[in-house]
Amino acid sequence: MRASTIYPSESLVEIRSQLLDDLKAGKLSREQAFSKLLENDRYDIVPLLELADLRQQSGDLEAAVGYLWKAIEAQPCYWTSYIELARILDSLGNAPLRNGLAELGLRKMRLDPDGVEAFGNAPFPGEDTDSEDAEDPDELDGEEDLEDEEDLEEVEDLEVESPLERLESTIDLLRDRRDLEPLDVTARLRPTRLIDQIHQTDDLDEETVDALVREGEAFVPWLTGVLRSYVLNPLFEYESRMAENTLALLGEIGSPDALPPLLEFCTSQDYDVAGAAGWAVGRILELQPERAIALLHELAPGFDVYTRIAVADVLLGRPSIPHAETLLERLAESASGLPTGQHALLFPVIMTALVAIRGRVGRELARKLLRRNASFLDRHTRRECTELLEAADQLVGDPEPLDRPHWTVYEICAGEVIWPTGEEDEDDEDDEPGQLKLVTPVKRAPSPGRNDPCPCGSGKKYKKCHLDADAPF
């Protein structure tokens, strides 16, 4: 694929490494190093947070606020950006927005053991918050947002026993303040609160899904930020349900602008993530076929072989997509520069897809495609494709269209789909000659969410009890 929107490319990793080496060696100042990092990747949260800190130290709080908002959009599931922004807004006297951001930050913090520990080390409300330690930007003081004496007395009277309970109590108090929140603050925080529902909940109900989808194309950058959090932040390494839901929502919104990040997940080794990404690409092709086909046609030369195969598989499962055959031709004819040996993986898939979705017309297109590109195909690949087409000629009439089940976004976000692993039906001896094998997702048995009570009856949350033991790998 061309320049990545989620996974850092090798060249970007090398640039980052060199800039950080130059910073350590004193060849660049912090300002210079992190500005250059940001020039190379405007969604890199590290330079965004570092530059915000530099601006704050210099007294340019408005610039610091700008960097922190960008950091929140870049990785909206990471709590540090919210807390730092809430601190600055406190000094600027914007209490309503500060409270909303603090609540969001603390909600995310409670999912991070390190965050809970940091909160436990913060001064308790009513203690001296003007000390040198409290002003250290590396120390958390999320509770300083509670400034009303009545609120402070309420927290102190709870006699909480652990940092987590203190954290939960602070979140509850900040949540209660929403009733008095100005409308402009509510509007400003709407995207982040919607994202928080994806972050906090494994299974989304239909009402929540509808609210998220209604945000439309303007919400695509925020959802892409969730995917960036999933990939780049170790805290979210095992949050495949969060990624699966986000991918499905991007598909249902239907914006072709979401195709580049979606395609990066189509070849994931996590079958749930790859399945949801493929579904999302197909859904966008259904909702906006002309724009989506045109964009994929433009991007195709930059695809690696596995992305090409993934796109062909999406088209194979949705034969009604107009102009699908032109995209399949593009995937094949722009593949001359692929590494030796990869054509043997790609061309049989392209031939199969053309035959399956366009029947006799597809067979003729496949033959022409094979002849036009024979110069860079090895003898084995040419022979395999020829035999495949000869087998298709033996079929009586056109093959019946593949009828893959088209799950809805509601079923995916409710956790009801088990995506295929690619290993099913490998030993099925009942397939007729020339018949394409079809691997279909199945209904998933109901399972508890990460934050639901564990079904074993221990009283613990599922993620703290049997989640790891129940994981397939």
N, C-alpha and C positions, 0 to 999 in steps of 0.2 A: 504494500500500500504506500501511498505518498505520505507526506509529513503527518505524523501521528497527532491526534487530538487528546489521547488518553495515555497510552504507553509511551514513555520516553524512547526516542530512537537512539541508536548507538552513537551517532554523531553528537546528539544533544548531551548524552552522558559524558562523552569525552570533553565537550566544551565546559560543562559544569565542573568536571574534575580539574581541568586546567585553571579555570578561574579561581577555584578554591585553593589550589596550590599556590597561585600567585598572591592570593590574600594572605596565606600563612607565611609566605616568604617576604611579605612587606612590599611587593611590587605594585599592589593595588590597595587603596583604602577600602573600608567597608562600603562606603557610598559607591565607589567605582565598581567593586566586585559585584555587589548585589544589583546595581542598576544594569550591568551587562547580563547578569543571569536573567533578569526580568525581560530584557530585550529579546533574549533567545526563547523564552517561554513565558508568556504573559499570565499563565495560570499557575506558575510555580509559587507555592504558598510560602516557601522559605524566604525568598527575597521580599515578598510582599510584607511578611511580618517583620523582617529585619529593617526594611525601609520605613515602615510605620514607627518602629522603635526609634530610629534615627531622627525622624521628623518630630517625634514627641520630645526627644531630648533637646532638640534645637528650639522648641517652643512653637513649632508650626503644627498646631493641633488639627487644623482643618485638613491639611495634607495627610496627617496620620490617619484621620478618619476615612479619607478616601482610599488609602491603601488597605485598611482593615475591611471595608465593605467589599473590595475586590477579593480579598482573601476569603471572605465568607462565601462569595459566589463561586470561587475556584474550588473550595472544599467545604461545602455547607454542613457537613456532618462533624466537623472538627471544632471542639469547644473553645480552644484558646482564643480564636479570633473574636468570638462573641464577648468573652470576658474582658479582653483588652479594650474592645470598643466601648463596652459599658463603662469601664473605668474613665476613659477620656470624656465620654458624654456626661459623666457625673461632674467632672471638673468644669464642663461647659454649661452646666445647669439644666441639661435636658433630662429631667427625671423620668418622664413617661417612657421615652425611647430607651433610656438606660435600663429601666426595670424590665421591659420586654426582652431586651437582648440578654440581660442577666439571667432571666428565667430560661431562655433557650439554651444559653451556655451551660447552666447548671443541670438542665435535663440531659444534655449530652455528656456532661462530666460524670454523671452517676453511672453511665454505662462503661466507664473507663476506670479500672482499679487504681491506676496512677492518679487519675483526676480526683477520685474520692479521697485518696491519701493527701493530695495537695490541699483539698478543702479542709481536711481534718487538721492540717498544720496552720491554717489561717487563724487570725485573731477572732475570737468569738464576739458577737455583737455586744457593745458596751465596753469592750476593752479598748486600750489605747491604739488607735489605728493611724496615729501620726508618727509612729516610730520609724526608724530607718528601715527595719525589716518589712514593715507594711508598705513602704514605698518602692521596694525592690520589684522591678517588673517581672522577675522570675518567680516571685511568690504570689500566690493567689489570695485575694481578699474579696471573694464574691459576696460575702455577707455584709460588707460595708454599705451595700445598696439599701439596707433597711435602716432608715433614719428616724422613723416615727417612734416615740417612746412607747406608745401602746404596742407597736409591732415588736419592739425589743423585749418588752416584758412578756409578751406572749411566747416568744421563742425561749426565753429563760425559764418560764414556768413549765415548759414541756418536760424538763429534766431528761433530755434525750441521752441515750447511752452510747451512741457510736457516731462517727463522722457521717456515715450514710444516713442515719436518722436525722442528724442535724441538716444534712443536705436536702433531704426530702421535705423537712419542715420549712426550709427557706424557699424551696420551689413552690410549696403550697401558698405561702404568704405572697410571693410575687404573682402567682396565678390569680389570687383574689383581687389584685390591683387592676386586672384587665378591665373590670367593670367601669372604672373611671378613666380609661385610656382614651385620648383624643382620636377622632376618626382618621386623621392623617397618619398617626403612628400605627394604627391598625392596618391601614393600607400599605404602609412601608414594610411592615413585618409579615404581611400575608404570604409571600413566597417562602420565607424561612420557616414559618409555622406549618405550611403545607409539607415542606421537605421534612420537617421534624416528625410528621406522621409516618412517612416512609421509613425514617430512621428508627423510630421507636416501636413499630408494629410490624410483625411478620406477615400477617394476613389482613388485607385491607377489605373493608366492606364496600358495597356498591356505591353508597353515598359518598364515601371518601374518594373512590376512584373517579366518580363523576366530577367531583370538585377539582381534582387534580387535572383531569383531561380538559375541563372547561378553560383552564388557564391558557391553552393553545400554544402557538409557536413561541410566544414570549417566555414560556416556561422551559423551553428546551435547554438553554444554558444552565439553568439551575439543576435540572435532572442530569445533565452531562457532568456537572460538578459532583453529584452523588456518586456517579461511576468513577470519577477521578479519586474521590475519597476511598472507594472500595479497592482500587488498584494500588494507589500510592501510599496509603496510610496503613501500617501494620495492624492498627486497632480494628480494622474492618476486614481482615484477611478471610475470616470465615463467615462473613455476612452475605452468603449467596442469595438468600431470600430477598434481602434489600436490593441487591443487583438485579435479580430476576424481576421483581416488581417494577423497578425503574425502567428496565428495558421494555417491558410490556407497555408501560405508560407512554414512553416515547413512540412506540409503534402506533398506539391508539390515537395520539395527538396527530400523527400522520404527516409531520413535516419532513420533506426530503433533506432539510438541513441536518437532521439527526442521523442520516445514513453513515457518514464517516465514523462517528464513535460507535454506532451499532455494529458495523462491520468488523471492528477490532475485537468484538466479543464473540463473533460467529465461530471462531476457531478455538475458543477457550477449552481447556481440558476439563472444566467443570461442565458436565452435561446439562445441568439445569440452566446455567448461564448461557451456554451456547444455544440451547433450544429456545430460550426466550428471545435471544438476539435474532435468531433466524426467523422466528415468528414475527418479530417487530419489523424486520426488513420486508417480509412478505406483506404485512399489514399496510405499510406505507405504499408499497407497489399497488395494492388494491385501492387505497384511498386517493392517491395522486399519481396514477401510472405514468402520465406524460412527463411530469417534472422528475419523477424518480428514475425512470428509464434514461432520460437525458443526462441526469447527473451521474448515474452509474456508468453510462457510456463514456462520459468524460473522465471518470476516475479509473476505469478499467486498466489502462496501461500501467498504472502504479501498483496493481494488486499482486500479491504473491500467489503461488499456486493454490494454497489452501483457502485463501479468500475467494479465488475464482471458483473453486469447487463448491464452496459454501453458497455463493450466489446462484450457481447452476442448480444446486439442490433446492434452494428457495423457489426458483422458477419451475422446477420439476413438480413441486407440490402445489403450484398455483397456475395451471395451464391456461386459465382465462386471461392472464395478464397480456394486454396488447403489446405487440412488437417484442415479445420475449425472445423470439428467434434472432432478432437483430442484435440483442445484447449478448446472446450466446455466441454468435459469430464474432462479436467484438472481443469477448473473453478469450476466444481461441486465437484470433488473428493478431492480437497484441501480445501473444505469449512467446514470440520468437526469442526474446532475450532471457527467458527463464533458464535456470541452471540445467545442465545436461541431466536427463533422466526424469525431470519433472513433467515433461510433455506426456510421458507414458501414464502418469497419474491423471492428467487433465483431459486429454482428448477422448478417451472412452466415456468419460462422464458427459462431456459436451455432446457426443454422438447419441448417447442414451437419452439425454434430455430433449434433444431435437426430435427424435423419433417418438418419444412418449407424449410430447405436448402438441406436435404438429402432424403426426401420422405419416402418410405417404409424402406429403409436401416436406415434412421434416427429414425423411430419408434422402430425398433429392438434395436438400440443402446440406445435409451432412456429407454426402458424397462430393459435392462441389467444394465444401470447406476442406475436406481431406485432400483433394487434388491441389487446391491453392496453397496449402501449407505443407505439402509433402517434403519440400526441400529441407526443412529443419526437424523432421520427424525421423526417428530411427526405424529400421526395418521391422523390428518387433512391434512397435506402436502402430505402424501402418497396417501390419497384418492383423493385429487385434481389432482395430477399428473396422477393417474390411470384413472380417468374420462376424463382427457384431451386426453390421448392416445386412450381410447375407442372411443371418438368422432372422432379422426383422422382416426380410422379404418373404420368408416362409409362413409368416402369420397370415391368416385369412382376414382380409380387411384391415382397418386401422386398429391399433391397440386401444382398449378402453382407457379413458382418462383416469389418472390416478386420483383417488378420492381420499385425500388425507383429511382427517378431522380438523376443522378450523376452530380451535378453542377461542373463547372470548377473553377480553382483557379481564373481565370479572373473575372467570375461572382461574386464570393464571395468578392474579393478585390474591385470590383466596387460597392459594396453595393446593389446588385440586389436580394439578397436572404433573405427571412424571414423564420427563422427556426421555427419548430413546438414547441409548448408549452407543448404538452402532454395532452391537454384538448380537442383538436379537436375530433370530431366524437364520443364523449362519449355517446351521446344520439341517435346515428344513429341506427334506427330500421330496416333498409333495409339490414343489413349484413346477409348473409346466415349462417346457423349453421356451426360451425367449421371453418369459414373463418377468417383469421387473419386480424385485422384492420391495416390499413396503414396510417400513418400520414406523409404528404409530405410537404417539403418547397415550398413556392410559390414565384413568382417574387415580388420584393419590388418596390413600386412606387418611382420614382426618388425623392431624398431629398437633400437639400443643405448640404455641409460639414460644420464642426464646424467653419471653418475660411472663409466660403463663405458669401457674402452679404445676410442678412435676406430677405426672399421673401416678407415680409410685407412692404418693401419699406422704412424702417426707416433709412437706410444708415449704420446701425450698423452690425457687424459680427453676424452670426446666433447664436453663442455660447453666445453672450452678449445680445441677444434679446429674441427669442422665442424657443431656444433649450430646456430649462427646461420645458416650457409650453407644448411642443410637445412630451415630453418623455412619454412612456406608463405607467411608475410608478416612 
